[in-house]
Amino acid sequence: MQDILQQLAKVLEERKQADPQDSYVAKLYDKGLDAILKKVGEEATETVMAAKDGNKEQIIYETADLWFHTLVMLAHQDLGPEDILNELARRFGLSGLEEKANRSS
């Protein structure tokens, strides 16, 4: 599964050089961070609504959109899925309460 994230991250990096007329992602990059964040927010809301409805196919579809746009946001910030995976690996084995307590100290 990590392969698909790496492949997608590579494509998203390549789209930074693409013409906004030819690429949806290049158009998002061209519009800037606020437009990308708006898209992430929209997709998060749609994911929540799909989960509330309980339609598994729609939950999967909307979550894929949310992940995709989140990856666009990360790439725009010169981050990638490996940065998030490393953070998750760092947290692995910590209880959620312990991790949260570590943040406030």
SULGIFEN-V972222 format. One record per backbone hydrogen bond with DSSP energy under -0.5 kcal/mol. NH is the residue of the N-H (numbers start at 0). CO is the residue of the C=O. E is the energy in kcal/mol with one decimal. If there is no record, write none. Layout:
BEGIN
NH | CO | E
NH | CO | E
END
This chain:
BEGIN
3 | 0 | -0.6
4 | 0 | -1.2
5 | 1 | -2.3
6 | 2 | -2.8
7 | 3 | -2.5
8 | 4 | -2.6
9 | 5 | -2.0
10 | 6 | -2.1
11 | 7 | -2.7
12 | 8 | -2.0
13 | 9 | -2.2
14 | 10 | -2.1
15 | 12 | -1.2
16 | 13 | -1.6
17 | 14 | -0.8
21 | 18 | -2.0
22 | 18 | -0.9
26 | 22 | -2.2
27 | 23 | -2.0
28 | 24 | -2.7
29 | 25 | -2.5
30 | 26 | -1.8
31 | 27 | -1.3
35 | 31 | -1.7
36 | 32 | -3.1
37 | 33 | -2.2
38 | 34 | -1.9
39 | 35 | -2.2
40 | 36 | -2.6
41 | 37 | -2.5
42 | 38 | -2.6
43 | 39 | -2.4
44 | 40 | -2.2
45 | 41 | -2.4
46 | 42 | -2.1
47 | 43 | -2.3
48 | 44 | -2.5
49 | 45 | -2.2
50 | 46 | -2.3
51 | 47 | -2.4
52 | 48 | -1.9
53 | 49 | -1.3
54 | 49 | -1.0
55 | 53 | -0.9
58 | 54 | -2.5
59 | 55 | -2.4
60 | 56 | -2.4
61 | 57 | -2.8
62 | 58 | -2.4
63 | 59 | -2.3
64 | 60 | -1.8
65 | 61 | -2.5
66 | 62 | -3.0
67 | 63 | -2.6
68 | 64 | -2.6
69 | 65 | -2.2
70 | 66 | -2.4
71 | 67 | -2.0
72 | 68 | -2.1
73 | 69 | -2.5
74 | 70 | -2.7
75 | 71 | -2.4
76 | 72 | -1.3
77 | 74 | -1.9
78 | 73 | -2.9
82 | 79 | -1.2
83 | 79 | -1.1
84 | 80 | -2.9
85 | 81 | -2.4
86 | 82 | -1.6
87 | 83 | -2.6
88 | 84 | -2.5
89 | 85 | -2.2
90 | 86 | -1.7
91 | 87 | -1.2
93 | 90 | -2.6
98 | 94 | -2.7
99 | 95 | -2.2
100 | 96 | -2.2
101 | 97 | -2.0
102 | 98 | -1.2
103 | 99 | -1.0
104 | 100 | -0.5
104 | 101 | -0.5
END
